[in-house]
Amino acid sequence: MSESSKSKSSLNLNPSPTLQCKDLHEYLKSRSPQFLETLYNYPTICLAVYRELPELARHFVIRLLFVEQPVPQAVVTSWVSQTYAKEQSKACEALSELSVWQEAPIPGGMPGWMLAQSFKKNLKVALLGGGRPWSMSSSLEPDGKARDIAFLDAYALERWECVLHYMVGSAQTEGISADAVRILLHAGLMTRDADDGSAVITRAGFQFLLLSTAKQVWLFLQHYLHTAEKRSLSAAECLAFLYQLSFSTLGKDYSTEGMSNNMLVFLQHLREFGLVYQRKRKAGRFYPTRLALNIARVRGSAPCAGLVPQPPQQQQGYIVVETNYRVYAYTQTNLQVALLGLFTELIYRFPNLVVGVLTRESVRAALRGGITAQQILHYLNQHSHPQMLNSETGGIRATSVLPPTVVDQIRLWETERNRFTYTEGVVYNHFLSQADFAVLRDYAKSQGVLTWHSERGRTMVVTRAGHDDVKRYWKKHSKS
């Protein structure tokens, strides 16, 4: 008997990871206790974590905030009726996951709970006042070139759209920094093409575009923090500064006096992403934009309508899809046009209308990039024009406003590509007898690692994970 390995992993049709957008709780839960201990030295982070806790967990924190000794766990349990035992369990789990409280022994051996010292101290500062003032709260002379809220909103939208334009391959990519490109690649939102090395959008990147702007920015910043150490920056200090910005006032200018060199570098990166406005690099003041203020309001990870803030006439939907696969988009936004171009063949462009067609080639090009048929249909359905709600369905109750022929055809084009499933396995062949083949085949089948076998050729394929176990069994069998 001989064996050979055959790997098909390089032929994976959908290599892109699925997007995971974590809120503050999920993000901090994935970090080490040492990182959390450093983070709780900042009152703004303690306040942000407190706000994100379940309501019952916040109740526990307030009760324990001024207690200087461990409280028996049985006493904490007695605070809640048994009717709400499930909610109490979730609250205790959240406090433990975030290292907000810790188990502490009580004289006599009883287990108790006690708030982490750094969290308790700095949450008191955030709620009651005291501590050192923020460096950016220094008083400033009136700005002779003050910027209003409308200007800040336009500036933030323009800077953030540079990132989104780059993701969809639009020609309007002027101004995007190399640092932003590295973050997109690190996050798996884009990947390098195997042929020419250019950056192309992934399945996770397309999901990223379906999120609200606030969630896009928060997810982008999470990956920035993961790579902060490579820039000689402290991730904890950067996150604390972000939450200082989220508690600031829109339209008010703040001072850079007293900020460390690392934070001044971080401020310039935030300026490139559109979270702050600064007239010039060495200006002693900056203005937080709405993107920075929305960080504290990001919750959950479900896709949200809208790529970027849109005019009121486009918030209700702007796409019409016909049964002949024509797509009409009533939009003037270049970003939305470029996004449609990811899976349609654009044929006409007018001042307020774009016409495209869904073809086999255009949809398959999107599928090759990792975009799924479900994502395409979700996007078209999510941004459908209100007029499509009034379309005739021939008395058939439809689950989607899109024409059934278009929905079915897009799914068929995806199924056409996924007719084969490639797996990695090990081939066993050249058995000396049919009995030996049958013994090893039956063992592999009993272990659930048999992928394929041929009685006539005395050949079988087992999974890569099960190869070592099958090999050990064969050696033991052959000796006996």
N, C-alpha and C positions, 0 to 999 in steps of 0.2 A: 504494500500500500504506500502511496506517496501523497504529498499534500502540497498545495501551492496557494498563494494569496492573490486575490484579485480585488483591487480597490476601485470603487466607482464613485468615491466621494467627490472627485474633481468634476463630476458631471452633474452635481446638484443644481437643479434648475432654479431654486429659490434660496440662495445663500444668505440673503439679508435677514438680520434678526428682526423680531417683532418689537415694535416700539413699546417701551415701558415708561410711562410718565408718572413719576412719584411725587406725592405731595411732601410737605416738610416732614411729617411724621415718618413716612416710608423712607425718605432720604436719610434722616438721622438714625433710623433703626438699622440701616445697613452699615453705619460707621462704627468704629471701635469705641469701647468705653473710654479709652484715653483721649480720643478726639472729642467726645462729648464733655468730658471733664474740663478740657481746655475751652470748649465753646461756652460753657456755663459761667465763665468769668466775665461775659459780656451781658449787661442787663437787657439790651434789646433782644438778644436771642432767648433769654429766659422768658421775657414777655411774649415773644412770638410762639415759643413752645407751649406756654400756658394757654394761649388762645386756641391752639390746635388740639388740645386735649379734649376727650369726651367730657360732657357736662358733669358727670358723676366724678370723674377724675379731678376736675377743677375744684369740686366741692371738697374732696379729700385733701388737696394741696392747701386750700385756705384753712382748713381745720388744723393742719399740722404745721403751718407756717411759723407760728410763734411758740411751738412746743420744742423745748431744748433737750428732750430725752425721748428714747424710743417708746412708741405706743404699741401695746400688744395687738397682734393681728386679729385676735378674737374680738377686741374692742372695735377695731375698724370694721370688721364684718357685721357687728351689731348695729352699726349706723344705718344699714340698709335692710329693708324688709326682704324676706325670703322670696317674695313675689318677683323681685328685681335682681335675683341672684345672677342671672346671665349678664345683665348690664354691669353688675359689680365686678364680675370676672373680667370683662373686657376693660374696665377702667383700671383694675390692678395690673392687668397685662400691659396696657399702654404705659403706665408709670414705670414698670420694670424694664420694658424694652428701651425706653429713652433714658434710663438711669436717673430718673427724677427722684425716686426714693430707693432705699436699699434696706435689705434685711439687717436687723441689728438685734443681738441677744439681750434679753432682760434678765436681771438677777433672779435666779430660780429656774432658768433654762427655757422660759417661754419665748417663742419667736415674736419679733416686733418689727415695725416699720419706722423709718426715719428719713426725712428729706435729705438729699445730698447737700452738704454744707455750702458748696459754691452756688448751687441753684437757689437754695433758700436765701442766702445773703443777697444775691443780685436780683432776685425777684422782688425782694423787699425794696431795693433801690428803685426798681422800675415802677412799682406800685405806689410807694410812699415818698419817693424823692430822695435826694442825697447823692453821695458818690461824686465822682469827678464829672464835670460838664463835658459834653461832646466837643471834640476839637473843631468841628465844622459849625458850631453854634456861636462862634466869635462874632462880635458886632462888626458891621460893615458900613462904610459910607454909602449913601444912595448911589445906585448905578446910573451913570449918565446914558447908558445904552441898554436899559432894562428891556427884557423880553417878556411879552405877555403869554398867556396860556395857549392862544391859537398858534403862535409861532412855535412854541415848544412841542405841541402836538404834531404840527407839520414836520418839524425837524426829526422827531422820534420816528414818525412813519417813514420818512425818506431814508433814514439810516437803516432801519430794520428791513425795509423792502430791498435794500442792497443784498442782504443775506438771502432773502427768499428768491430774488431774481437769479442769483448765482445757482441756487439749488435746482431751479427749473430750466437752466441753460439759456436764460434770456440774454439778449445783447446788452441790457442795461446792468452791467456788473461793475461799473466804475465805483471806486471807493471802498470795495471790500478788502479787508486786511488779510494778510497771510495767516495771522493768528486765528481769525474767524474760520478760514478754510481748514486749518488743522483741527479745530474743534469739531467741525462738521464731519470730518473723516474719522476722528476719534470716537464720535458718538454713533457711528454707523449710519448716519443720515445720508452720507454720500460714500462712494467707493471709487477707486481708480479703475478705469477701463483696462482690460487685459491687452487690448490691441494698441491703443495710442496713448494710454496713461492719463487721459483726461478724466476729470471728476464727473461722475454720473449719479443721479438720484437713486436711492434704494427703496425697498418696500417700506422700511421704517421712516425714510424721508418723506414719502408720500403721506403716510399717516401723520407725520409731523405737520405737514401743510394743512391738514384738516382740523388741527387744534386751534383754539382761540389764541389770539396774539399773546395774552398774558401767560398761557401755558407754554407756548413756544419759547418765550423768553426765559421762563423758569427752567425748562428742560435744558435749554442751551447753556444757562449759567451753571446747572448741576455738572455738566461735563467740563465746563471751564474750571470749576473747583476741583474736579478730579485730577486735572493737569496743572493745578496751581503750583505744586512743589517744583515742577520743571522750570517754572519762571522765577524761582526763589521767593515765592509768595506764600504766606500762611493762609491755608484754606479757611481756618476758623476766623482769622481777622477779616478776610474778604467777605465771608458770610455775615459777620457782625456788621460790617459797613453797609452791606446790601440792605439789611433790615433797619439800619439807621435811616437810610434813604427812604424805605417804605413808610416810615413814620413821619416823614418830612411833609412840608406844605407845598402844593403845586403852585408854581408861579413865584415862589420866594427864592432869593439867592442865598447861598451859604458860602462860608469862608474855607479856604484850603490851609489857613494858618495852623501850624501845629501838627499837620498830617505828616506821617513818616514817608520816606522816599518810596517804600514799597506801595503804600496806599496811593501815592501820587501816580505811580505807574498803573495801578489798578484803575484809578480814575480815568486815565487816558484810554484804557481798554473799554470802559463803560461808555466813554464818549464816542468811540468807534461804533459801538452797538446801538447807540441812540438812547441809553438810559439816563445820561446827563448831557446838558449842553454847556459848553465852555467856549467863549469867544475865541480865545487863543490859549495855547498850552500853558503859558506862564501867567495867565490871568489869576488873580487871587480869589476868584469867586466862581461858582458854578450853579446851574439850575437843574434840579432833578426833574425828569419828565414823567409822563403818566406811566411809561413802561416800568420805571423803578417803583412807583407807588403801588402798582398792581401786584407786586410780588407777594405781599402779605395776604392777598385775597385769593390765591390759587388753591383750589381744592379739587380732589379727585383727579381722574385721568381720562374721562370720557371725551370723545371728540366734541367740539363745540362749533356751532355755525360760524362761518366767516373766516377768511384767511387773515385779513387785516381790517381795521375800521373802514366801513364802507359808507357811501352816501345813502340816505334813506331810501332812494328809489331802487337800490340794489340789495337792500337787506331782505326783501321779500322773495328774492330769487330772480335770476336773469337768464336762465338757460331753457331753451325749447328744443326737445328732441322729437323728430318725426319718424314715422314708420319706414321711410326710405333711408334711414341712418344719417340724415342731415341733422346737424347741431347748430342752432342759432343762439348766440350769446350776446345779449344787449348790455355791453360793457365798454367802458373807455379805459379800463385799467390794464396796463401792459402785463402786470403780473398774472391776472386772471387769464389773459390771452395765452401767455406762455404756459400756464398750467394746463389749459385745454390742449395745447399742442403736444403734451406728453402722450396723449392717447388718441388724438384725432388728427386727421390731415386737413390743415387749414387751407381754404381755397379762396376766400374773399375777406377783405378787411375794409370796413367803412368807418366813418368817424365815431359812430355809437353802436356798431354792429359787427360781429365777426361770424363768418359762416365756415363750418367745417363738416367733415364727413367721417363717420366711424368705418374704417376699412379693416380688413383682415391684417394687413401689413402694419397699420398704425397701432392696433390693439396688441398684436404680437410683439411689437417693439417695446410697448409698455410692460408686457408680461415678462419679457427677457430682462428688463431692468428690475424685476422683483415686485412690481405693482400687481395686485391681484384683481380679478374681475369684480369681486365684491367691493373693493375700494373704488373702482371706476363707477360702478352702479350707485354706490353710496354717495359719491360726490355729485353725480348728475341728479340724483333724486333729492339731495339736500339743497341744491341750488336751483331747483326747477322753478320756472316762471309760474306765477299764480294762474295764468291762463291754461296751463296744462291740467289743473284741477278740474276744469270744466270740459275736458276732452271726452268724446264719446267712447265708451268701452263695450258697446254692443250688449249691454245688460249684464256683463260679467263683472263681478266684484273683484277688483284688482288690489293687490297689496302694495303696489307701486304706481306712481303717476307716469312712469316711463312706459312706452309701447311694449307689450309682451314679446313681440318679434325681436326687438332690439335687445331686451334683457336675455332672451334665450340664446341669441346668436353670440353675444359676448361671452356667455358661460360656455357655449360650445367651442369657441375659439380657445378658451383656457383649457377645457378638457382635451382638446386636440393636442395640446402641448404636453399634457401630463398623462399620456397613455402609458408611459413606462416609469417605473420607480427604481432608482438606482440605490443599491445597498452595498456595503463592504462585507466580504465574506472570504472563507477559506475552502478550497476545493480538495476533496479526498477522492483518490481514484487508484487504479492499478492494484485492486484487491486480489489476493491469490485465490480466494474461493468465494462462492456466493454466501456461504455461512458467515464468513468474517464480515462481509458487507452488510448482511442482515443484522448482525449483532450491533455493529456500530451505528447503523441507521436507526434502529429501534431505540438505542440509548439517546442519540441526539434528539429524536422526536420526543422522548419522554421528558427531556430537559427543556423542550421548547426552543431549541436553537437550530433546528433543521430548516433550511431555507428551500432547498430543492434536491431531488434525487432521481436517478435513472436506474431502474432494475437491470435493463439490458446492458448498459455501459458500465455498471458497477461504479457509479460516480455519485457523489453527494456534495452539497455545499452547506456549511454551517456558518453562523454569524461570527464576526470577529470577536465579540465578547465571549462567546461560548467555545472558542477554539481551544483555549488552554485546558478547560475541563474535559473536552472530548479527547484531546491528545493524551492526557493523563490516563483516562479510562482505557484507551487503546493500548498503551504501553503495559498497563496492568493485565489486560485481557490476553495480549500476545505472549506474555511471559508464562501465564497459566496454561 
